[in-house]
C-alpha cells in the first residue's frame, strides 16, 4: 500500500481491487486493512472478505484496541450482483461478490444500510 498522502482537509479512501486481495494470505489481508485504518483511512474492498477472514479481522482488531489510541473498526458489507456495479466501472471490470467498507470506529458512522446502499458519515479526527 502506498504511503498515506493525507491532507488536513480530506479523508483518504483506499479502494482495493479483488486481484490485489486474491494474491494475499489471510493475515496479509488483515494487516493491509488494519494498517490503513490505523492511519485514519477508509478502506473499500471490491470483493470483501470471506466469513473466516472477517472473523479473524475482528479478532485481531479487538486485540489492538487501546483506551488512548486505536478505537477499533466499523465494517459494512453489501452484496453485489453479477452485473458491473459502480466499483467495477471505476476499476474497468465487472464486480462479483460483495463490496465492503471498513474505517476507524471513531471516524465512520453508518447512517443507513440496505442491500443496495451504504450511507456513511465520516467525521474529522
N, CA, C and O atoms as a printed pandas DataFrame, in Angstrom:
     atom_number atom_name residue_name chain_id  residue_number  x_coord  y_coord  z_coord
0              1         N          UNK        A               1    0.848   -1.170    0.000
1              2        CA          UNK        A               1    0.000    0.000    0.000
2              3         C          UNK        A               1    0.892    1.230    0.000
3              4         O          UNK        A               1    1.834    1.292    0.791
4              5         N          UNK        A               2    0.631    2.219   -0.863
5              6        CA          UNK        A               2    1.443    3.424   -0.852
6              7         C          UNK        A               2    1.274    4.177    0.453
7              8         O          UNK        A               2    0.252    4.063    1.129
8              9         N          UNK        A               3    2.294    4.949    0.793
9             10        CA          UNK        A               3    2.192    5.746    1.994
10            11         C          UNK        A               3    1.042    6.724    1.886
11            12         O          UNK        A               3    0.711    7.204    0.802
12            13         N          UNK        A               4    0.440    7.009    3.022
13            14        CA          UNK        A               4   -0.709    7.903    3.075
14            15         C          UNK        A               4   -0.319    9.298    2.611
15            16         O          UNK        A               4    0.710    9.833    3.023
16            17         N          UNK        A               5   -1.137    9.877    1.760
17            18        CA          UNK        A               5   -0.934   11.238    1.272
18            19         C          UNK        A               5   -1.945   12.161    1.942
19            20         O          UNK        A               5   -2.510   13.042    1.294
20            21         N          UNK        A               6   -2.173   11.961    3.237
21            22        CA          UNK        A               6   -3.198   12.650    3.993
22            23         C          UNK        A               6   -3.033   14.164    3.950
23            24         O          UNK        A               6   -1.928   14.700    4.027
24            25         N          UNK        A               7   -4.150   14.811    3.827
25            26        CA          UNK        A               7   -4.231   16.261    3.867
26            27         C          UNK        A               7   -5.121   16.623    5.040
27            28         O          UNK        A               7   -5.970   15.825    5.437
28            29         N          UNK        A               8   -4.944   17.812    5.604
29            30        CA          UNK        A               8   -5.760   18.228    6.740
30            31         C          UNK        A               8   -7.207   18.470    6.352
31            32         O          UNK        A               8   -8.072   18.504    7.228
32            33         N          UNK        A               9   -7.503   18.642    5.059
33            34        CA          UNK        A               9   -8.869   18.932    4.675
34            35         C          UNK        A               9   -9.509   17.810    3.868
35            36         O          UNK        A               9  -10.363   18.069    3.019
36            37         N          UNK        A              10   -9.112   16.585    4.118
37            38        CA          UNK        A              10   -9.712   15.491    3.374
38            39         C          UNK        A              10   -9.582   14.169    4.087
39            40         O          UNK        A              10   -8.921   14.046    5.119
40            41         N          UNK        A              11  -10.234   13.185    3.504
41            42        CA          UNK        A              11  -10.186   11.825    4.009
42            43         C          UNK        A              11   -9.642   10.948    2.899
43            44         O          UNK        A              11  -10.109   11.021    1.762
44            45         N          UNK        A              12   -8.666   10.124    3.215
45            46        CA          UNK        A              12   -8.123    9.217    2.213
46            47         C          UNK        A              12   -8.981    7.966    2.172
47            48         O          UNK        A              12   -9.303    7.383    3.208
48            49         N          UNK        A              13   -9.347    7.558    0.959
49            50        CA          UNK        A              13  -10.108    6.334    0.740
50            51         C          UNK        A              13   -9.245    5.408   -0.098
51            52         O          UNK        A              13   -8.845    5.752   -1.210
52            53         N          UNK        A              14   -8.959    4.224    0.445
53            54        CA          UNK        A              14   -8.164    3.227   -0.267
54            55         C          UNK        A              14   -9.126    2.201   -0.849
55            56         O          UNK        A              14   -9.768    1.459   -0.106
56            57         N          UNK        A              15   -9.231    2.155   -2.197
57            58        CA          UNK        A              15  -10.074    1.181   -2.874
58            59         C          UNK        A              15   -9.174    0.051   -3.342
59            60         O          UNK        A              15   -8.296    0.252   -4.181
60            61         N          UNK        A              16   -9.398   -1.142   -2.792
61            62        CA          UNK        A              16   -8.512   -2.271   -3.049
62            63         C          UNK        A              16   -9.222   -3.274   -3.955
63            64         O          UNK        A              16  -10.308   -3.758   -3.639
64            65         N          UNK        A              17   -8.591   -3.572   -5.074
65            66        CA          UNK        A              17   -9.185   -4.474   -6.061
66            67         C          UNK        A              17   -9.187   -5.919   -5.567
67            68         O          UNK        A              17   -8.410   -6.295   -4.689
68            69         N          UNK        A              18  -10.074   -6.714   -6.150
69            70        CA          UNK        A              18  -10.141   -8.143   -5.842
70            71         C          UNK        A              18   -8.833   -8.822   -6.205
71            72         O          UNK        A              18   -8.382   -9.711   -5.483
72            73         N          UNK        A              19   -8.213   -8.421   -7.311
73            74        CA          UNK        A              19   -6.955   -9.027   -7.732
74            75         C          UNK        A              19   -5.853   -8.812   -6.712
75            76         O          UNK        A              19   -5.056   -9.716   -6.459
76            77         N          UNK        A              20   -5.799   -7.635   -6.129
77            78        CA          UNK        A              20   -4.769   -7.355   -5.111
78            79         C          UNK        A              20   -4.970   -8.251   -3.892
79            80         O          UNK        A              20   -4.007   -8.791   -3.347
80            81         N          UNK        A              21   -6.218   -8.408   -3.468
81            82        CA          UNK        A              21   -6.514   -9.220   -2.289
82            83         C          UNK        A              21   -6.339  -10.712   -2.564
83            84         O          UNK        A              21   -5.939  -11.456   -1.669
84            85         N          UNK        A              22   -6.632  -11.163   -3.786
85            86        CA          UNK        A              22   -6.533  -12.585   -4.124
86            87         C          UNK        A              22   -5.108  -13.114   -3.980
87            88         O          UNK        A              22   -4.918  -14.300   -3.711
88            89         N          UNK        A              23   -4.119  -12.265   -4.152
89            90        CA          UNK        A              23   -2.737  -12.708   -4.048
90            91         C          UNK        A              23   -2.198  -12.733   -2.634
91            92         O          UNK        A              23   -1.015  -13.016   -2.442
92            93         N          UNK        A              24   -3.029  -12.444   -1.626
93            94        CA          UNK        A              24   -2.570  -12.348   -0.245
94            95         C          UNK        A              24   -3.146  -13.460    0.622
95            96         O          UNK        A              24   -4.246  -13.954    0.372
96            97         N          UNK        A              25   -2.385  -13.848    1.645
97            98        CA          UNK        A              25   -2.898  -14.778    2.659
98            99         C          UNK        A              25   -3.755  -13.980    3.636
99           100         O          UNK        A              25   -3.730  -12.749    3.629
100          101         N          UNK        A              26   -4.508  -14.681    4.470
101          102        CA          UNK        A              26   -5.447  -14.032    5.390
102          103         C          UNK        A              26   -4.789  -12.952    6.238
103          104         O          UNK        A              26   -5.291  -11.830    6.286
104          105         N          UNK        A              27   -3.692  -13.253    6.901
105          106        CA          UNK        A              27   -3.054  -12.261    7.780
106          107         C          UNK        A              27   -2.480  -11.094    6.987
107          108         O          UNK        A              27   -2.424   -9.978    7.504
108          109         N          UNK        A              28   -2.057  -11.315    5.762
109          110        CA          UNK        A              28   -1.583  -10.214    4.924
110          111         C          UNK        A              28   -2.747   -9.279    4.587
111          112         O          UNK        A              28   -2.583   -8.059    4.592
112          113         N          UNK        A              29   -3.908   -9.840    4.297
113          114        CA          UNK        A              29   -5.096   -9.027    4.029
114          115         C          UNK        A              29   -5.458   -8.195    5.254
115          116         O          UNK        A              29   -5.730   -6.999    5.148
116          117         N          UNK        A              30   -5.456   -8.836    6.408
117          118        CA          UNK        A              30   -5.819   -8.147    7.647
118          119         C          UNK        A              30   -4.845   -7.019    7.947
119          120         O          UNK        A              30   -5.266   -5.927    8.330
120          121         N          UNK        A              31   -3.548   -7.267    7.779
121          122        CA          UNK        A              31   -2.551   -6.219    8.040
122          123         C          UNK        A              31   -2.709   -5.065    7.053
123          124         O          UNK        A              31   -2.608   -3.901    7.439
124          125         N          UNK        A              32   -2.954   -5.380    5.793
125          126        CA          UNK        A              32   -3.165   -4.348    4.779
126          127         C          UNK        A              32   -4.331   -3.443    5.182
127          128         O          UNK        A              32   -4.231   -2.218    5.114
128          129         N          UNK        A              33   -5.423   -4.055    5.596
129          130        CA          UNK        A              33   -6.619   -3.292    6.009
130          131         C          UNK        A              33   -6.344   -2.506    7.275
131          132         O          UNK        A              33   -6.567   -1.296    7.312
132          133         N          UNK        A              34   -5.861   -3.177    8.320
133          134        CA          UNK        A              34   -5.693   -2.504    9.611
134          135         C          UNK        A              34   -4.613   -1.438    9.589
135          136         O          UNK        A              34   -4.756   -0.416   10.261
136          137         N          UNK        A              35   -3.534   -1.642    8.837
137          138        CA          UNK        A              35   -2.511   -0.604    8.749
138          139         C          UNK        A              35   -3.096    0.670    8.154
139          140         O          UNK        A              35   -2.781    1.769    8.609
140          141         N          UNK        A              36   -3.937    0.530    7.149
141          142        CA          UNK        A              36   -4.572    1.687    6.532
142          143         C          UNK        A              36   -5.571    2.345    7.482
143          144         O          UNK        A              36   -5.618    3.570    7.592
144          145         N          UNK        A              37   -6.366    1.527    8.166
145          146        CA          UNK        A              37   -7.357    2.070    9.105
146          147         C          UNK        A              37   -6.673    2.738   10.287
147          148         O          UNK        A              37   -7.161    3.755   10.780
148          149         N          UNK        A              38   -5.545    2.186   10.757
149          150        CA          UNK        A              38   -4.777    2.820   11.841
150          151         C          UNK        A              38   -4.348    4.233   11.448
151          152         O          UNK        A              38   -4.225    5.104   12.310
152          153         N          UNK        A              39   -4.122    4.465   10.163
153          154        CA          UNK        A              39   -3.739    5.794    9.680
154          155         C          UNK        A              39   -4.947    6.726    9.546
155          156         O          UNK        A              39   -4.793    7.895    9.191
156          157         N          UNK        A              40   -6.141    6.215    9.828
157          158        CA          UNK        A              40   -7.348    7.027    9.738
158          159         C          UNK        A              40   -8.037    6.958    8.387
159          160         O          UNK        A              40   -8.964    7.724    8.125
160          161         N          UNK        A              41   -7.597    6.049    7.525
161          162        CA          UNK        A              41   -8.155    5.937    6.181
162          163         C          UNK        A              41   -9.404    5.062    6.164
163          164         O          UNK        A              41   -9.614    4.246    7.061
164          165         N          UNK        A              42  -10.221    5.239    5.145
165          166        CA          UNK        A              42  -11.366    4.392    4.872
166          167         C          UNK        A              42  -10.931    3.399    3.804
167          168         O          UNK        A              42  -10.308    3.793    2.818
168          169         N          UNK        A              43  -11.245    2.126    3.978
169          170        CA          UNK        A              43  -10.862    1.079    3.038
170          171         C          UNK        A              43  -12.127    0.524    2.391
171          172         O          UNK        A              43  -13.092    0.188    3.076
172          173         N          UNK        A              44  -12.108    0.434    1.069
173          174        CA          UNK        A              44  -13.212   -0.182    0.329
174          175         C          UNK        A              44  -12.641   -1.379   -0.407
175          176         O          UNK        A              44  -11.726   -1.256   -1.221
176          177         N          UNK        A              45  -13.205   -2.545   -0.100
177          178        CA          UNK        A              45  -12.769   -3.786   -0.742
178          179         C          UNK        A              45  -13.753   -4.142   -1.842
179          180         O          UNK        A              45  -14.956   -4.253   -1.605
180          181         N          UNK        A              46  -13.235   -4.318   -3.037
181          182        CA          UNK        A              46  -14.082   -4.684   -4.169
182          183         C          UNK        A              46  -14.780   -6.014   -3.933
183          184         O          UNK        A              46  -15.955   -6.165   -4.266
184          185         N          UNK        A              47  -14.070   -6.976   -3.364
185          186        CA          UNK        A              47  -14.598   -8.329   -3.222
186          187         C          UNK        A              47  -15.064   -8.642   -1.809
187          188         O          UNK        A              47  -15.875   -9.551   -1.629
188          189         N          UNK        A              48  -14.598   -7.946   -0.830
189          190        CA          UNK        A              48  -14.940   -8.280    0.547
190          191         C          UNK        A              48  -14.091   -9.432    1.044
191          192         O          UNK        A              48  -13.217   -9.927    0.332
192          193         N          UNK        A              49  -14.349   -9.850    2.257
193          194        CA          UNK        A              49  -13.626  -10.960    2.876
194          195         C          UNK        A              49  -14.567  -12.137    3.032
195          196         O          UNK        A              49  -15.783  -11.968    3.118
196          197         N          UNK        A              50  -13.989  -13.343    3.067
197          198        CA          UNK        A              50  -14.853  -14.491    3.345
198          199         C          UNK        A              50  -15.150  -14.501    4.851
199          200         O          UNK        A              50  -14.467  -13.808    5.605
200          201         N          UNK        A              51  -16.140  -15.262    5.303
201          202        CA          UNK        A              51  -16.527  -15.226    6.717
202          203         C          UNK        A              51  -15.384  -15.514    7.696
203          204         O          UNK        A              51  -15.305  -14.874    8.745
204          205         N          UNK        A              52  -14.509  -16.455    7.378
205          206        CA          UNK        A              52  -13.376  -16.752    8.267
206          207         C          UNK        A              52  -12.412  -15.573    8.347
207          208         O          UNK        A              52  -11.910  -15.245    9.423
208          209         N          UNK        A              53  -12.156  -14.941    7.208
209          210        CA          UNK        A              53  -11.253  -13.783    7.193
210          211         C          UNK        A              53  -11.870  -12.615    7.966
211          212         O          UNK        A              53  -11.167  -11.912    8.692
212          213         N          UNK        A              54  -13.174  -12.407    7.812
213          214        CA          UNK        A              54  -13.838  -11.323    8.530
214          215         C          UNK        A              54  -13.794  -11.570   10.039
215          216         O          UNK        A              54  -13.591  -10.635   10.813
216          217         N          UNK        A              55  -13.982  -12.812   10.454
217          218        CA          UNK        A              55  -13.883  -13.159   11.883
218          219         C          UNK        A              55  -12.480  -12.887   12.410
219          220         O          UNK        A              55  -12.315  -12.348   13.504
220          221         N          UNK        A              56  -11.472  -13.261   11.628
221          222        CA          UNK        A              56  -10.084  -13.039   12.034
222          223         C          UNK        A              56   -9.780  -11.544   12.097
223          224         O          UNK        A              56   -9.063  -11.097   12.993
224          225         N          UNK        A              57  -10.322  -10.758   11.146
225          226        CA          UNK        A              57  -10.145   -9.302   11.170
226          227         C          UNK        A              57  -10.702   -8.722   12.466
227          228         O          UNK        A              57  -10.061   -7.884   13.099
228          229         N          UNK        A              58  -11.876   -9.159   12.855
229          230        CA          UNK        A              58  -12.497   -8.663   14.091
230          231         C          UNK        A              58  -11.671   -9.089   15.303
231          232         O          UNK        A              58  -11.470   -8.297   16.224
232          233         N          UNK        A              59  -11.195  -10.325   15.309
233          234        CA          UNK        A              59  -10.368  -10.827   16.413
234          235         C          UNK        A              59   -9.091  -10.007   16.568
235          236         O          UNK        A              59   -8.748   -9.584   17.672
236          237         N          UNK        A              60   -8.391   -9.785   15.462
237          238        CA          UNK        A              60   -7.143   -9.014   15.512
238          239         C          UNK        A              60   -7.438   -7.563   15.918
239          240         O          UNK        A              60   -6.696   -6.972   16.703
240          241         N          UNK        A              61   -8.507   -7.004   15.387
241          242        CA          UNK        A              61   -8.889   -5.629   15.738
242          243         C          UNK        A              61   -9.122   -5.505   17.237
243          244         O          UNK        A              61   -8.638   -4.563   17.865
244          245         N          UNK        A              62   -9.854   -6.443   17.812
245          246        CA          UNK        A              62  -10.147   -6.396   19.255
246          247         C          UNK        A              62   -8.863   -6.431   20.080
247          248         O          UNK        A              62   -8.784   -5.794   21.130
248          249         N          UNK        A              63   -7.864   -7.167   19.614
249          250        CA          UNK        A              63   -6.604   -7.253   20.358
250          251         C          UNK        A              63   -5.784   -5.962   20.249
251          252         O          UNK        A              63   -4.887   -5.735   21.061
252          253         N          UNK        A              64   -6.079   -5.118   19.259
253          254        CA          UNK        A              64   -5.307   -3.890   19.051
254          255         C          UNK        A              64   -5.972   -2.643   19.618
255          256         O          UNK        A              64   -5.387   -1.560   19.592
256          257         N          UNK        A              65   -7.199   -2.789   20.135
257          258        CA          UNK        A              65   -7.896   -1.629   20.703
258          259         C          UNK        A              65   -7.201   -1.207   21.986
259          260         O          UNK        A              65   -6.849   -2.037   22.824
260          261         N          UNK        A              66   -7.009    0.117   22.126
261          262        CA          UNK        A              66   -6.413    0.651   23.350
262          263         C          UNK        A              66   -7.191    1.898   23.772
263          264         O          UNK        A              66   -7.673    2.643   22.919
264          265         N          UNK        A              67   -7.318    2.132   25.092
265          266        CA          UNK        A              67   -8.142    3.243   25.584
266          267         C          UNK        A              67   -7.703    4.620   25.085
267          268         O          UNK        A              67   -8.540    5.503   24.896
268          269         N          UNK        A              68   -6.416    4.809   24.873
269          270        CA          UNK        A              68   -5.934    6.122   24.449
270          271         C          UNK        A              68   -5.402    6.127   23.013
271          272         O          UNK        A              68   -4.660    7.028   22.620
272          273         N          UNK        A              69   -5.791    5.112   22.237
273          274        CA          UNK        A              69   -5.305    5.032   20.865
274          275         C          UNK        A              69   -6.359    4.514   19.916
275          276         O          UNK        A              69   -7.402    5.141   19.730
276          277         N          UNK        A              70   -6.091    3.379   19.321
277          278        CA          UNK        A              70   -6.957    2.767   18.325
278          279         C          UNK        A              70   -8.295    2.364   18.936
279          280         O          UNK        A              70   -8.333    1.649   19.938
280          281         N          UNK        A              71   -9.395    2.822   18.335
281          282        CA          UNK        A              71  -10.737    2.569   18.885
282          283         C          UNK        A              71  -11.471    1.429   18.198
283          284         O          UNK        A              71  -12.604    1.115   18.564
284          285         N          UNK        A              72  -10.847    0.809   17.215
285          286        CA          UNK        A              72  -11.486   -0.295   16.514
286          287         C          UNK        A              72  -11.951    0.104   15.132
287          288         O          UNK        A              72  -11.586    1.161   14.618
288          289         N          UNK        A              73  -12.773   -0.767   14.529
289          290        CA          UNK        A              73  -13.229   -0.538   13.161
290          291         C          UNK        A              73  -14.744   -0.561   13.094
291          292         O          UNK        A              73  -15.421   -1.117   13.959
292          293         N          UNK        A              74  -15.244    0.048   12.061
293          294        CA          UNK        A              74  -16.643   -0.066   11.652
294          295         C          UNK        A              74  -16.578   -0.772   10.307
295          296         O          UNK        A              74  -15.796   -0.382    9.440
296          297         N          UNK        A              75  -17.394   -1.810   10.122
297          298        CA          UNK        A              75  -17.366   -2.575    8.878
298          299         C          UNK        A              75  -18.789   -2.783    8.390
299          300         O          UNK        A              75  -19.663   -3.194    9.153
300          301         N          UNK        A              76  -19.012   -2.499    7.123
301          302        CA          UNK        A              76  -20.315   -2.695    6.486
302          303         C          UNK        A              76  -20.106   -3.359    5.145
303          304         O          UNK        A              76  -19.163   -3.029    4.426
304          305         N          UNK        A              77  -20.973   -4.289    4.803
305          306        CA          UNK        A              77  -20.872   -5.037    3.554
306          307         C          UNK        A              77  -22.220   -5.072    2.861
307          308         O          UNK        A              77  -23.258   -5.241    3.501
308          309         N          UNK        A              78  -22.192   -4.911    1.539
309          310        CA          UNK        A              78  -23.400   -5.115    0.745
310          311         C          UNK        A              78  -23.071   -6.089   -0.379
311          312         O          UNK        A              78  -21.979   -6.047   -0.946
312          313         N          UNK        A              79  -24.021   -6.967   -0.698
313          314        CA          UNK        A              79  -23.771   -7.894   -1.802
314          315         C          UNK        A              79  -23.816   -7.158   -3.132
315          316         O          UNK        A              79  -24.540   -6.175   -3.288
316          317         N          UNK        A              80  -23.038   -7.643   -4.082
317          318        CA          UNK        A              80  -23.089   -7.092   -5.434
318          319         C          UNK        A              80  -23.559   -8.178   -6.374
319          320         O          UNK        A              80  -23.269   -9.357   -6.170
320          321         N          UNK        A              81  -24.275   -7.787   -7.389
321          322        CA          UNK        A              81  -24.771   -8.748   -8.360
322          323         C          UNK        A              81  -23.709   -9.131   -9.364
323          324         O          UNK        A              81  -22.545   -8.758   -9.226
324          325         N          UNK        A              82  -24.108   -9.864  -10.355
325          326        CA          UNK        A              82  -23.158  -10.282  -11.378
326          327         C          UNK        A              82  -22.910   -9.181  -12.396
327          328         O          UNK        A              82  -21.947   -9.246  -13.160
328          329         N          UNK        A              83  -23.771   -8.175  -12.414
329          330        CA          UNK        A              83  -23.567   -7.068  -13.345
330          331         C          UNK        A              83  -22.518   -6.122  -12.789
331          332         O          UNK        A              83  -22.274   -6.087  -11.583
332          333         N          UNK        A              84  -21.909   -5.368  -13.664
333          334        CA          UNK        A              84  -20.894   -4.418  -13.244
334          335         C          UNK        A              84  -21.536   -3.306  -12.438
335          336         O          UNK        A              84  -22.471   -2.650  -12.898
336          337         N          UNK        A              85  -21.028   -3.098  -11.230
337          338        CA          UNK        A              85  -21.503   -2.027  -10.376
338          339         C          UNK        A              85  -20.597   -0.818  -10.490
339          340         O          UNK        A              85  -19.723   -0.775  -11.356
340          341         N          UNK        A              86  -20.794    0.155   -9.633
341          342        CA          UNK        A              86  -20.019    1.390   -9.651
342          343         C          UNK        A              86  -18.527    1.108   -9.491
343          344         O          UNK        A              86  -17.713    1.644  -10.243
344          345         N          UNK        A              87  -18.159    0.267   -8.512
345          346        CA          UNK        A              87  -16.751   -0.018   -8.270
346          347         C          UNK        A              87  -16.135   -0.705   -9.480
347          348         O          UNK        A              87  -15.011   -0.390   -9.868
348          349         N          UNK        A              88  -16.862   -1.639  -10.076
349          350        CA          UNK        A              88  -16.368   -2.319  -11.271
350          351         C          UNK        A              88  -16.133   -1.353  -12.406
351          352         O          UNK        A              88  -15.144   -1.459  -13.132
352          353         N          UNK        A              89  -17.053   -0.400  -12.560
353          354        CA          UNK        A              89  -16.878    0.612  -13.604
354          355         C          UNK        A              89  -15.651    1.466  -13.334
355          356         O          UNK        A              89  -14.901    1.786  -14.256
356          357         N          UNK        A              90  -15.441    1.839  -12.073
357          358        CA          UNK        A              90  -14.261    2.636  -11.723
358          359         C          UNK        A              90  -12.971    1.875  -12.008
359          360         O          UNK        A              90  -11.980    2.460  -12.445
360          361         N          UNK        A              91  -12.990    0.560  -11.756
361          362        CA          UNK        A              91  -11.796   -0.259  -11.950
362          363         C          UNK        A              91  -11.731   -0.845  -13.359
363          364         O          UNK        A              91  -10.753   -1.507  -13.707
364          365         N          UNK        A              92  -12.768   -0.607  -14.178
365          366        CA          UNK        A              92  -12.771   -1.069  -15.551
366          367         C          UNK        A              92  -13.058   -2.551  -15.718
367          368         O          UNK        A              92  -12.583   -3.164  -16.674
368          369         N          UNK        A              93  -13.826   -3.140  -14.807
369          370        CA          UNK        A              93  -14.157   -4.557  -14.906
370          371         C          UNK        A              93  -15.449   -4.843  -14.160
371          372         O          UNK        A              93  -16.014   -3.972  -13.499
372          373         N          UNK        A              94  -15.906   -6.091  -14.284
373          374        CA          UNK        A              94  -17.131   -6.453  -13.586
374          375         C          UNK        A              94  -16.826   -6.778  -12.124
375          376         O          UNK        A              94  -15.707   -7.158  -11.781
376          377         N          UNK        A              95  -17.829   -6.624  -11.278
377          378        CA          UNK        A              95  -17.684   -6.837   -9.851
378          379         C          UNK        A              95  -18.654   -7.920   -9.403
379          380         O          UNK        A              95  -19.849   -7.836   -9.686
380          381         N          UNK        A              96  -18.153   -8.944   -8.701
381          382        CA          UNK        A              96  -18.993  -10.011   -8.188
382          383         C          UNK        A              96  -18.736  -10.160   -6.703
383          384         O          UNK        A              96  -17.664   -9.801   -6.216
384          385         N          UNK        A              97  -19.704  -10.683   -5.986
385          386        CA          UNK        A              97  -19.490  -10.969   -4.573
386          387         C          UNK        A              97  -20.096   -9.920   -3.682
387          388         O          UNK        A              97  -21.315   -9.751   -3.643
388          389         N          UNK        A              98  -19.236   -9.206   -2.955
389          390        CA          UNK        A              98  -19.727   -8.199   -2.030
390          391         C          UNK        A              98  -18.738   -7.049   -1.925
391          392         O          UNK        A              98  -17.529   -7.232   -2.067
392          393         N          UNK        A              99  -19.264   -5.887   -1.678
393          394        CA          UNK        A              99  -18.472   -4.674   -1.501
394          395         C          UNK        A              99  -18.422   -4.387   -0.008
395          396         O          UNK        A              99  -19.456   -4.392    0.660
396          397         N          UNK        A             100  -17.223   -4.136    0.523
397          398        CA          UNK        A             100  -17.064   -3.927    1.955
398          399         C          UNK        A             100  -16.387   -2.588    2.211
399          400         O          UNK        A             100  -15.400   -2.242    1.562
400          401         N          UNK        A             101  -16.937   -1.832    3.177
401          402        CA          UNK        A             101  -16.371   -0.558    3.605
402          403         C          UNK        A             101  -15.903   -0.738    5.045
403          404         O          UNK        A             101  -16.661   -1.189    5.904
404          405         N          UNK        A             102  -14.632   -0.375    5.300
405          406        CA          UNK        A             102  -14.041   -0.510    6.634
406          407         C          UNK        A             102  -13.370    0.804    6.982
407          408         O          UNK        A             102  -12.654    1.381    6.164
408          409         N          UNK        A             103  -13.605    1.274    8.197
409          410        CA          UNK        A             103  -12.965    2.513    8.626
410          411         C          UNK        A             103  -12.799    2.543   10.130
411          412         O          UNK        A             103  -13.324    1.683   10.838
412          413         N          UNK        A             104  -12.066    3.536   10.621
413          414        CA          UNK        A             104  -11.877    3.679   12.065
414          415         C          UNK        A             104  -13.213    3.936   12.754
415          416         O          UNK        A             104  -14.007    4.756   12.292
416          417         N          UNK        A             105  -13.460    3.238   13.851
417          418        CA          UNK        A             105  -14.742    3.364   14.560
418          419         C          UNK        A             105  -15.006    4.791   15.027
419          420         O          UNK        A             105  -16.161    5.205   15.121
420          421         N          UNK        A             106  -13.958    5.542   15.318
421          422        CA          UNK        A             106  -14.159    6.912   15.798
422          423         C          UNK        A             106  -14.361    7.918   14.667
423          424         O          UNK        A             106  -14.592    9.097   14.934
424          425         N          UNK        A             107  -14.278    7.478   13.409
425          426        CA          UNK        A             107  -14.425    8.398   12.276
426          427         C          UNK        A             107  -15.604    8.077   11.378
427          428         O          UNK        A             107  -16.118    8.964   10.697
428          429         N          UNK        A             108  -16.044    6.826   11.363
429          430        CA          UNK        A             108  -17.080    6.425   10.419
430          431         C          UNK        A             108  -18.349    6.034   11.175
431          432         O          UNK        A             108  -18.307    5.282   12.148
432          433         N          UNK        A             109  -19.459    6.555   10.709
433          434        CA          UNK        A             109  -20.753    6.277   11.318
434          435         C          UNK        A             109  -21.722    5.877   10.209
435          436         O          UNK        A             109  -21.959    6.638    9.270
436          437         N          UNK        A             110  -22.271    4.686   10.331
437          438        CA          UNK        A             110  -23.229    4.216    9.330
438          439         C          UNK        A             110  -24.580    4.859    9.614
439          440         O          UNK        A             110  -25.137    4.714   10.703
440          441         N          UNK        A             111  -25.099    5.573    8.617
441          442        CA          UNK        A             111  -26.388    6.232    8.745
442          443         C          UNK        A             111  -27.523    5.340    8.254
443          444         O          UNK        A             111  -28.620    5.340    8.813
444          445         N          UNK        A             112  -27.238    4.576    7.193
445          446        CA          UNK        A             112  -28.255    3.715    6.604
446          447         C          UNK        A             112  -27.568    2.601    5.839
447          448         O          UNK        A             112  -26.536    2.811    5.202
448          449         N          UNK        A             113  -28.154    1.411    5.909
449          450        CA          UNK        A             113  -27.633    0.290    5.142
450          451         C          UNK        A             113  -28.798   -0.576    4.695
451          452         O          UNK        A             113  -29.662   -0.928    5.498
452          453         N          UNK        A             114  -28.820   -0.917    3.418
453          454        CA          UNK        A             114  -29.730   -1.938    2.916
454          455         C          UNK        A             114  -28.979   -2.718    1.845
455          456         O          UNK        A             114  -27.768   -2.547    1.703
456          457         N          UNK        A             115  -29.660   -3.562    1.095
457          458        CA          UNK        A             115  -28.962   -4.418    0.134
458          459         C          UNK        A             115  -28.377   -3.674   -1.053
459          460         O          UNK        A             115  -27.606   -4.252   -1.819
460          461         N          UNK        A             116  -28.727   -2.396   -1.226
461          462        CA          UNK        A             116  -28.239   -1.626   -2.373
462          463         C          UNK        A             116  -27.445   -0.381   -2.007
463          464         O          UNK        A             116  -26.916    0.294   -2.890
464          465         N          UNK        A             117  -27.354   -0.064   -0.706
465          466        CA          UNK        A             117  -26.790    1.229   -0.323
466          467         C          UNK        A             117  -26.155    1.166    1.056
467          468         O          UNK        A             117  -26.714    0.590    1.989
468          469         N          UNK        A             118  -24.991    1.761    1.166
469          470        CA          UNK        A             118  -24.385    2.047    2.471
470          471         C          UNK        A             118  -24.221    3.554    2.529
471          472         O          UNK        A             118  -23.488    4.123    1.720
472          473         N          UNK        A             119  -24.881    4.210    3.460
473          474        CA          UNK        A             119  -24.764    5.657    3.639
474          475         C          UNK        A             119  -23.976    5.897    4.916
475          476         O          UNK        A             119  -24.372    5.450    5.993
476          477         N          UNK        A             120  -22.860    6.606    4.792
477          478        CA          UNK        A             120  -21.916    6.771    5.885
478          479         C          UNK        A             120  -21.553    8.237    6.079
479          480         O          UNK        A             120  -21.416    8.996    5.120
480          481         N          UNK        A             121  -21.402    8.612    7.339
481          482        CA          UNK        A             121  -20.900    9.932    7.691
482          483         C          UNK        A             121  -19.466    9.746    8.205
483          484         O          UNK        A             121  -19.212    8.910    9.073
484          485         N          UNK        A             122  -18.543   10.528    7.664
485          486        CA          UNK        A             122  -17.142   10.444    8.076
486          487         C          UNK        A             122  -16.799   11.702    8.855
487          488         O          UNK        A             122  -16.919   12.816    8.347
488          489         N          UNK        A             123  -16.370   11.508   10.098
489          490        CA          UNK        A             123  -16.024   12.615   10.990
490          491         C          UNK        A             123  -14.551   12.968   10.854
491          492         O          UNK        A             123  -13.724   12.103   10.565
492          493         N          UNK        A             124  -14.220   14.250   11.064
493          494        CA          UNK        A             124  -12.819   14.664   11.136
494          495         C          UNK        A             124  -12.211   14.093   12.406
495          496         O          UNK        A             124  -12.912   13.826   13.382
496          497         N          UNK        A             125  -10.924   13.915   12.378
497          498        CA          UNK        A             125  -10.253   13.393   13.568
498          499         C          UNK        A             125  -10.106   14.447   14.604
499          500         O          UNK        A             125   -9.562   14.186   15.677
